[in-house]
Amino acid sequence: MSYTDFSEEKDQEVIDYCRQLKVNDKIKFQSEKQRYTIKAKSDNFLICTKPFNPKKTVLYTIIDLDRYVRGRNNMIFNPYDYAVQDDIVACLRDLETEGSLVEVSHRNCIKLDVEIK
């Protein structure tokens, strides 16, 4: 099984930029046209969403600063509704909990590509 980890390629400037952002700030990725809104954050994770109007819902991405990746969570049957703030907070809590099954997916993640202002 391949473990997607770009921690050897970390750009400290990008990590410092992400760590100084606050909840409700906007964040832009090089591979995306639309900016995401930061909905929750901790020292190691940021959960970001953007509107997905055709389905009247949101798309989400989770930034893992330790692995230097972003992507979806690894749960097959996603227990979180990322349009609901309480679920976002619960996801962040589960990501931070030692021994939790929730993490950024290894199969569906990409290297962190934040555009710095």
C-alpha positions in Angstrom: 0.0 0.0 0.0 1.4 3.4 -1.0 1.5 6.0 1.7 1.1 9.5 0.2 3.4 11.7 2.2 5.1 14.8 0.8 6.6 15.9 4.1 10.1 15.7 2.6 9.0 18.4 0.1 7.5 20.8 2.6 7.8 24.5 1.9 8.0 26.2 5.2 6.7 29.5 3.8 3.4 27.7 2.7 3.1 26.0 6.1 3.6 29.3 8.0 1.1 31.0 5.6 -1.5 28.3 6.4 -0.9 28.5 10.1 -1.5 32.3 10.2 -4.8 32.0 8.5 -8.0 32.2 10.6 -11.4 30.6 10.4 -13.5 32.3 7.6 -10.4 33.4 5.7 -10.2 32.5 2.0 -7.6 30.2 0.7 -6.7 29.6 -3.0 -5.1 26.5 -4.5 -3.1 26.6 -7.8 -5.1 23.7 -9.2 -8.5 25.3 -8.5 -10.3 28.4 -9.9 -12.5 29.2 -7.0 -11.3 30.0 -3.5 -12.2 27.9 -0.4 -13.3 29.2 2.9 -11.6 27.9 6.0 -14.3 26.5 8.3 -12.1 25.0 11.0 -8.5 24.8 11.8 -6.0 23.3 14.3 -2.2 23.3 14.4 -2.0 20.4 11.9 -5.3 20.5 9.9 -7.5 23.0 8.1 -11.0 22.1 6.8 -12.1 24.2 3.9 -15.3 24.3 1.8 -16.6 26.0 -1.3 -20.1 26.1 -2.7 -21.2 23.5 -5.2 -24.3 25.1 -6.7 -25.5 22.4 -9.1 -26.2 20.1 -6.1 -26.9 23.0 -3.6 -24.2 21.7 -1.3 -20.5 22.3 -0.7 -17.2 20.6 -1.8 -14.6 20.2 0.9 -10.9 19.6 1.3 -8.8 18.9 4.4 -5.3 20.2 4.6 -2.8 18.1 6.5 0.3 20.2 7.2 2.3 17.3 8.6 2.0 15.2 5.4 1.9 18.3 3.2 -1.2 17.1 1.4 -4.9 18.0 0.9 -7.9 15.9 0.0 -11.0 14.2 1.2 -11.3 12.1 4.4 -10.7 8.4 4.2 -14.2 7.2 5.3 -16.1 5.1 2.8 -19.5 6.2 4.2 -18.8 9.8 5.1 -20.3 10.5 8.5 -19.9 14.3 8.2 -22.0 16.9 6.3 -19.5 19.6 5.5 -22.3 22.1 5.0 -23.0 21.9 8.7 -20.5 23.6 11.1 -21.1 21.1 13.9 -20.1 18.2 11.6 -17.0 20.1 10.5 -16.0 20.7 14.1 -16.6 17.0 14.9 -14.4 16.0 11.9 -11.6 18.3 13.1 -11.8 16.8 16.6 -11.7 13.3 15.1 -8.7 14.2 13.0 -6.8 15.4 16.0 -7.7 12.5 18.3 -4.9 10.0 18.7 -5.8 6.6 17.3 -8.9 7.9 15.4 -9.7 6.2 12.1 -10.3 9.5 10.4 -7.5 11.0 8.3 -6.9 12.6 4.9 -7.3 9.9 2.3 -4.1 8.3 1.0 -5.7 7.4 -2.3 -7.5 10.7 -3.0 -5.0 13.4 -2.0 -2.6 15.7 -3.7 0.5 17.6 -2.7 -0.4 20.9 -1.0 -0.6 23.6 -3.7 -1.5 26.8 -1.8 -1.2 30.2 -3.6 0.4 32.6 -1.3 -0.9 36.2 -1.5 
